Amino acid sequence: MKFPSDESASELRDLFFESAGEILQGMNEAGLALEERPGDPERLRHVRRAVHTLKGDSAACGFRELSELAHELEDVLTPELAQENAELIPEVVLAAADTFHEMLAAYRNHLQPPAGGALRDHIQGLLHRPAARPQHPTVLAKFTWSEYERLRIAEAFRHGETVYHIALYLDPDTTLPAAALELARKAFGEAGRILALRPEAEAPAEQLALIEAALASAKPVDWIRSRCHIPAVVEKISVEIAPAPQATTRDVLEVLLESEAASSIGAKPGQPDFAVAHEEEVPEPGTPAGLAHAAAENTLRVDAGRIDIVMNLVGELIIGKSMLQRAIGELERQHAKDPLCGKFSDVLAFQARILGELQKSVMKVRMVPVEQLFRRFPRVVRDVAKLRHKEIGLEVTGQNTDLDKGILDALAEPLAHLVRNAADHGIEPAAERQSAGKPARGTIHLHARHEGDQVVIEVSDDGRGLDRQKIVRRAIERGILKEEDSPRLSESEALQLIFAPGLSTADEVTPISGRGVGLDVVHSALEILKGSIELESEPGKGTTFRILLPLTLASIQALLFHAHGRLYALPLASVVEITRIGEEEIHHVDGREVFQLRQQVLTLFRLDRLGAQKTHARAKRIFVIIIGASGRRFGLAVDSLMGEEELVIKALEDQLVTSPLVSGASILGDGTVVLILNVVAVVTHLSRTPALEAIA
């Protein structure tokens, strides 16, 4: 196996891998659709086009093994064979998608690809499957021509010629199957001028059952019938005069096509014209495939790394705007009456507006619908259901919700874990569901929506729900929880134990789950993404995992404040309101500080509890930021407020900050570095930390 090393070949391979991923996703979707509607001709055409494209593209990149296997697969995807084996084709398509995916992964890593033995076994089984000889032709002639072919027929009518529709039904026992199409083409050419012909020359002749043609000829019907009869090849002939096309208003495109069709009228009788493409390969104008092709021409593929560079440059411009803002503010304070100050302010306002539009535009380029992620999961649910002998359906809503592509890519694995967990653990077998009064078919819901500057993705099922006692018992067995601490756990805290490393409630280890790593991976991945996960469950009713993610990791509107000698920032979306309270208004309940805000009692957190030492000196009146997190409200005590500012988030290296409590840092206009707090992580950490005042 040889891998080209030049730069152009490398770019070609990168483009191939990207397009091949989309092709395989389409094959997965087509395979699932064919399971529901076996023999669907539109889906079969889609699969044939996908395999044909994959074959040609892989050959162009030098991936010989993949190209040859795709060529073998084409042999069983012909319309006749696919219809005869409609119940078996979906499994072949899904197996092909899996095999091609493994081969592409090997090619990416410059490894020898797998041989695809299982797929080849499927192919050979279908090719050599015995079939009963039909007693009469099972395929009926439809004479469905492409737009270009219809225009050629119309042009022949305008010239006063007679057009015939001819159908040749081939003898299944013919000894010349490979020559049937060539013999028919020769007979048609001798009988008149060929205007349209099905199938094309490259079709596998050994599987032909019907040949259709539109013929312009001055000969009578009987003469044409006798001329087209081919002994030992044609079993039945149908010849009829084609109906005259109805006159319709012609647009510019039709006029151009007609002129091209008219130019071909000058071809000599008996000389075939094969400039017409098969309707499956070239979509007609106005068809969905044609519209998709037109849309593709308006689409520009750009590497995500280039967008990141532009986004970083926009971030630097925002920092520069902040520096300029501070400099102009200082100039206005020192030279308040100078008319240049007003001009500078106007220029800065104009620059800020343009910069804001530029930032929004770049952000939109990075945003992609979560549908790209959700499309993977029908296959996941189908495979789990088949392996575990369950009936499971997947319902998807909110798939047009946009999310940053970087977050979307990182979310693929944790979301797949949640979907598999719901299908394997959540949904019960059909017999168990029916005995509980539920439908035999379980349902998993995937839902996405925007909430402020966050994206919420929910994975819910109508299964058995989580068993609190079982989770606590397994946590004690694994040493995650002390037995004496278990009675003090709230319902929410007990359920959150399921995210602990190594904990699993499965009674057996399956190829899907049971090793106690899935939900731990989910929790760890969301911490990296500065997101959070909420869990709700009701025994016998089902479970809902709710993922909350930032809309983007690039920039935020933030509230700046000082607390215990440090400068911090909070995402403005998490801030509900700001108030001031006195130390005398703070009370202690169960070892925690609380205060009353109107008719509500809220917990008060202090950031000095994040450190090892306690701050002794406290002001008589303090600012309190009311923040909303995980569906609850809390108060955060701060020393002073600096106001709102747009911050460009700079990711922190692990060597500098390893705490999940900080989601990043930013640089202010005066060069000051500010730490951006991860609100959910801070609240979770402080909720689990014993109050310092309660320590003896």
N, C-alpha and C positions, 0 to 999 in steps of 0.2 A: 504494500500500500504506500503510495507516494503522496506527500503533502507539499503543494507548491509553497515557496517561501517568499516570493516577490510581493511587493506592497499591494499591487492591484488584485492579486489572487487572494490576499488576506482580507481586503475590503469586500471582495465578492463573497467569501465564506461567511463573513460577519452578517452581510445582508441576507445570505441564504439561511443562516441559523435563525434570524429574526422572523423571516417570512415562513420558514418551516414550522416554527412554534405555532403561528396562527393557523397554518394548514392542519396541523395535528389537533388543535383545539376544535376546529370545524369538523374534523372526522369524528371526534368523540361525540360532539353534539348530534351529528348525523346518525351515528350508530345508536345512540339512545332514542332518537326519533324513529328509527327503523324498528326498534323493539316494540314501540307502541303502534306503529303503522307499517307492518311488513310489506315490502314491495312498493313503497312510496316512490314513484318515478322521479320526482323532483329531488328527493334526498339521494337516490341512487346516482342521478346525474351529477350532483354536487360531489359525491365521493369519487366518481370516475374522474372528474376534472381535477380534484385535489391530488389523487394518486398520479395522474398524468403530469401535473405540474411538478410534483415532488420528484418524479422520475427524471424529467428533463433538467431541473435545477441541480439535482445531486450529481448527475452525469457531468454537467458543466463545471462543477467544483471538484471533480475527480473522485467523488465518493462512489466507486464502482459497485460495492456490495449493496448499498442502499438502492441505487438505480436498478440493479438487476432484480432485487426482491420486489420493488414496486412494479417492474415490468411483468413479473410472474403474477402479481396480484391482479393486474389488469385483465388477465385471462378469465378470472372468475367473476368479474364485475360487468361483463357484457349484459345487455338488457335481457336476452333470452335466458341465460344461465342464472342471472340474479332473480328473475321472476320464478324460475323453477325451484330455486332454493331460498325463497324469501324468508323462511323461518331461521335459516342458518347464517344468512349474510350479516346480520347485526353483530354476531359474535366474531365473525371474521374481521369486520371493520374495526371493532374495539381492540381485538388482538393485534391488528396491524398498527393502530395508533400507539399501543404500548411498545411494540417491537421497534417501530421507527424512532420512538422517543429514546429508547435505550441505545440505538445506533447513533443517534445525533449526539447523545451525551459522550459516547466513546470518541466520536470524531472531534468533539470540542477539546477533549483531553489528549488527543493524538494517540489513542489506543485502538487496538484491533476491535472492530465492532462485533457484536454477537451474530451468530449465523442465522438466527430467526427460525430455529427448527420447528417450534410450535406453529408459527404462522404458515410455514411451508407444508406442514402436515394438514392444516385446514385447507390449503389451496389444492393439494393433491387429492384430498378426500372429496372435494366438490367436483374437480375435473374428471375424476374416474367414478363418480357416483352413477350407478345404473339408473336409467330413466325409461319409462314405458313409452313405446312408440305411439304417437298420436294417430287416431283413426282419421282425422281430417285436420286441415290447417287450423291451428289455434290462434294465430295472429291475424287480425283483420287489417286490411289496407285503410289508411286514414287520409293519405295524400295531404299531409300537413307540410306546407312549404314555408320557407323563410320569406321575409319581406322582399329581398332581392329576387328570389325565384318567382314570386307572385308577379312582380313587375315585368319580368321577362315573358311570363305567360300572357300578361295583359298586352304587352307590346306585340306579341305574335297575333293576338286577336285583332289588334288595330291594323295589322297588315293583311287581314283577311284569311289567315291560315286556320286550319282545324287543329285543335289541341286534344290529345287523348290522355287519359289517365290509365296506366297499365300496371297491373299487379301480377307478379309471377310467384306462385306458391311452390316452393321447392320440395322435391321428393326426399323424405328423411333417409331413404335407403340408397340415395344416389351414390354412385361410385366416383363421382367427380365433384366433390364439395368444394375443393380449393379453386376449381376453375369456373364455378357457377357464375360468380359475379362478372368475370371477364367475358364469358360466353354471352351472358345477358346484355352486357354493354355493347358487344359487337352486333348482336341482333337488333338492338334498339337503333344503333347508328345506321344500319342498313335499311331500317323501316322509316326513318325520318331524322329530324334534328332534336337532339336531347336538350330539353329546357331545365329539367331537374331530375335528380337521381338519388335514391336512398337504397342501401347505405353507401358510404364512401369507399374508395378503393382500399384504404388501409384497414377496413373492418375485417375481423377474422372470418374468412369465407367458410371455414369448416363448421361454423355455428349459425349459418344463415338459414332463415326460415321463409323470408319474404323479401322480394325486391320490388320497389315502387319507382315509377318513372312518369314524368310528364313529357309528351312527345308531340312535336309539330310535324304533321305529315299530310300529304294529299291523297294517301291511299285509303281504301275502305277498311272497315273494321275487320271483316273476315280475313282480308289479306294480311293485315298486321298480326292478327291472332295466329295465323298459320306460320308467319315469318318468325314470330317470337317463340314458337314451340320448340323446345330443346329436348329431344328424347333422352330418357334416363336421368334427366336433371329437373325438369319442370313437371310438377304433378297437376297443376291447375293454373289457368290463365284467365284474368279478368281484364277486359278492354272496354272502356266507356268514354264517351265524348265529355270532355271537361266543361263544366258550366262557365258561361261568359262572366267575367268579373264585373261587379257593379261599379258604375261610374261614381267616383267620390272626388271631393275637393282635394287637390294636390298641393302639398307644401313644397318649399324649395328643395328639401332633402329628397323627396320623391321624384322631382323633376330631374335632379342630378343623377339619381339611380336609374331613371328611365332612359336618360341619354346614354348611360353606360350599357344598359341592357340592349338598347337599340343598336349600339355599335357592334354588339356581339351577334346581331341578326345576320350580319354579312358572312358568318362562318359557313363553310361549304357543307351541304347535306352529307350526313354520315361521319362528319368530323366532330367528335365529342368535345364539349367545353366543360372543363372541370375546375373553373375558377371559383365555383361556389363552395363555400365552406359548410361544414355540417352544423346544423342548428344547435347542437350541444356545445360545440367548441366556440362559436362566435355568437354572442348574445345579440338579439335583435334590438333595434332602437325602442326604448320605452319599457323594456323588460326590467325586472329588478336587477338582473346581472348586468344589464347595460348601464343602468343608473349607478350601480356600484363601481363599474369600470370608470364612468365619467367622474365620480367622486374621488376615485383613487388618483386621477390625474391632477386633482387640486390638492392633494395631500403631499406634504414634504416630510420625509423622515429625517429627524435630527437626533444625533447622539445625545443622551441625557447629560453627559459630561459637559458638553458645550453650553447647555442651558444653565448648568451649575456655575460655570465661569461667568456668564452674563449676570446671574443672580448675585454672585459675590461682588461683582463690580457695582451693581445697583446698591448693594448694601454699603459699600464704601462711599458711594455718592450720598447716601442718607446720613452717614456719619459726618461727611463733609458739610452737608446742609446744617446739621446740628451745630458744628463748629462755627459756621458762618452766622447762624442765628445768635449764638452767644456773643460773637464779636460785634455784631450790629447792635445788640442790646446794650453792650458796654459803651459803644460809640454814642448811642442816644442818651445814656446817662451823663456822659461827660460833655457832649455838645448837643444839648437838647434843642437849641434854636437853629442849628445848622440845617439848611434846606437839603443838603445831600443825604441826611438821615432818612427823610421821607422817600427819596428816590431809591436808596438802598433797600428800604423795607418793601417797596413795590416790586423791585427786581427779585427780592427773596421770595415774595409771595408767588410771583409768576413761576420761578424756578421750582418752588415746593409743589405747585399744582402739576406741572409737567412731570416732575419726578414721581409724584404719586401715581399718575396715569401710567408711567413707564413701569413702575413696580407692579401695579395691578396686571398689566399686560404680560409681563414675564411670569407672574404667578399663575395666570391662566394657562400659559403654555405648559407649565409643570403639572397642572391639575388634570386628572383623568378620571372617568367615571368608575365607580367600584364594580360595575358590570364586568370589567376585564378580569376582576378577581372572582366574582361570583360564578362566572361561566365554568370554572373548574369543578364546582362542587356537585352538580348533578351526577357526574361520573363517579365521584367519591361515594356518594350516597348509594348509588346503584350497586357498586362493587361490594360495599359492606352488607347491604341488604341480601345480595345473592350469597355471600359467604356465610352469613348468619341465619339464612333461611327466614327472613323477615319481609314484611310488606311495608315499604317506607316511601313516602312522597316528599318532595322538596318544593316549598313555595318561596319565591323571591320577590321582594318589594324594595323600592327605593334604589334600584340599581343605577339610576342616573345621578346619584349623589357623587359630587366631585371630591377628590382627595389627592394630596400631593403624591406624585408617582413614587418618590423615595419611600414614603410611609406605606404606600400600597404594596410595593414589592416586599418590604420587610414584614408585612402583615400576612403574607400568603401562608407561611408555615403555621403560625399560631392559630389562624382561623381554620385551617385544615384539621388541626388537632381537635378543635371544638366541635366541628361538624362530625368527624369520625367518632368522637366521644358520645355525641348525642345519638348517633345511629347505632353504635355498639352497646352502650350502657343505658342510654335514656329510653329508647323505644323498646317496648316489650315484644316478645313473639306474639303472633296473631292469636294463638289459643289463650294466652294469658290476658291479652287485651279484651277478648270477647267475654271471658269469664268475669272481668271487671266492669262489663257493660260499655266498653269502648268499641269503636270501629276496628276491624281487623287491621286496617292500613293506618300506620302511624304517620305523623306529619312533622317535618322539621321546617321552621320558618327562618329565613335570612332577611333581615331588614336593616336598611341604612337611612340615616337622616342627618340633617345639620341642626345643631343647637348652638347658636351664637358662633363663637370661633372654634367650635369643636365638631367632630363627626362622631356620631353614635352608631355603632354596629351591634345588632342583637342577633344572637343565635338561640332560638328557643325550640322546645319540643313538647309534645303532649304525652310524654312517657310516664315512667313510674316515679320520677322525682328523686331527690337525694335523701338518704337515710342518715339523719343526724347522729343517732346512736352508733351506727356502723362506722361513720367517719371518725368519731371521737375514739372508738375502740381501736381502730386501726392506727390512729395517731399515737395512742398510748403504747401499742405493741411495737411501733417503729421507734419509740423513744422521742418522738416529736413533742409530745405533751405529757406532763406529769399527771398522774391519776388524781392527785388532790386538787389540781387546778381545774379539772374538767367541770365541776358543778358551777363554777363562777363564769363560765363562758356564756355569752349571749348567743342567740340563734345565728346571727350574722357571723360572729367570730368562729363558731363551730363549723359553719359551712366553708369559711375561708381556709380552713385547714386542708381542704382538698387540693390547694395549690402548693402545699409543702412538698419538697423534693422526696421522692421515693414512696409517696403515699398513693395507694390505689385501692378502690373498693371492689375491684373485680375479683371474683372467686376463682377465675382461671386465666392463665396467660394465653392470649390468642395472637394470631399474626397481626392483629390490629392494635390491641391495647392490653393493659393488665400489668405493665412493668413499672408504673408509677412515674413516668417521665413526661407524659404529654402535657398536663396542666401546669407542671413546673416550667416547661419550656414556654408556655403561653405567658405566664406571669413574668418571666425573665425578659422575654422579648418586648413586652409592653413597657417595662421599666426603661429599657433602652430607648424606646420611642417616646418616652415621657408621657405615656398614657396610663390608664387605669382600667380595672375590670370590676364590675359589680355582679353579684350572684343572687338570684332569687329562685327559690324552689318550694314546691308544695307537694308533699307525698301523694302519689296517685294522680296528680294533675300535670306535672311537668316541671321543667327547669328552664331558666333564662339566664344566659351569660350576656352581660351588657358591656361592650368595650367602648371607652371614651378616649378619643385621640385628638391631638391638636390638628387643625386644618392644614398647617404647614409648619415646618421647622426653621423657616427662613427669618421671619420677623414678626413682632407682636407690638400691640399697644400695651404699655405697662405703666403701673403706678410705682414711683420711686419713693423709698422711705429709709430712714436710719433706725437701726435697732442695735443697741449695745455696742456702739462704736463702729458698726459696719454699714455699708450701703447695700440695700437689697432692692429687688424689683419683683412685682407680682403681675401676672397677666391681668389686664384690665377686665377681661371677660369673667374672671373669678371674683371680682370685687362687687359686692352687693351695695354697701354703703359705708360711710365713715362717721364715727361718733367719738365723743370724749367722755370718760367716766373718771370718778375719783377712786382712790384706793379703798375708801370706806364702802364703796358700792360692790366690792368684790367679796364673795363669800366662798366657803369651802364645803363641798358636798362629795362624800366618798373619796376624800383625798384629792379632789380636783377643784380648780378655781372656776367659779361661774359668776355670771352677772345677769341682771335683768334688762332687757331691751324692750320697752313697751310691755306687751303681754307675753313675751317669750323669754325663757331662761336659756342662755347660751353658755357653752364652755369657752373659757378664755385660755389661749395658749400664749406662751412667751418664748421667743427665740433663744433666750439665754439657756434654756433647758436642752438645746442642741449641743451645747459645749459641756466640758467637764467641770467647769466651775460655775458657781451661782453668783449673780450680780446682786450685791446687797443694797446699794443705794438706788432707790426708786422715786420717781417724781410723784407729787401728790395727785396730779391729774395726768392721765395718759391718753394718747390717741389709740383708738381701737378700730382696726379694719375688719368689717364684717365680710367674710368670704363664704362662698357656696362651693361645696365639694361633696361628691358622692350622694347628692340628694339631701344634704344636711347643711346647716349654717353654723359657723364658728366665729369667734372673735380672736384677732391676732393683735397683741399689744405691741406698739411701736413707740419710738421716742419722738420722731418728727417726720413730717411729710415733705417731699420735694416736688410733687406734682406729677403730671402725666407726660410721657415721652414715647416716641416710637423707637423701639430698640431692634437692632439687627442681631440676631442670635448667632453667637460664635460657639461652635462645639468645643468642649474642653477635652483635652487629652486625658486618658486614664491616669497618667503619671501625676497629673496636677490635681484632679478631683475625681475620686472614685465613688463619692456618695450619690445615691439616686435622689437625694433631697434637692440637688441643684440640677436644673435642666440645661444650663448653659450660662454664658456670660456675654456682656456687651460692653462697648466702649462709648462713653459720652463725649460730647463736643469738646470738653476741657481735658480729655485724655483719661478721665477716671474710669476704672473698671468696676462694673456692677454685676453682682451675681443674681441670676434669675431663679427664683425658687420654684420647685415642682410642688404645687399646692397640695395635690392629693397625697404625695409621698410624705410631705412634712406633717400633714394632719394625721396620717396613719401612724407615723413614727411617734409623734407626741401623744397620741391616744394610747399607745402601748407602753409609754414610759411612765413609771410611777412618779407621782408628784414629789418634788424635792422637799416641800414642807412636811410631807408625811413620813420622811425618813428620820428615824431617831438618831 
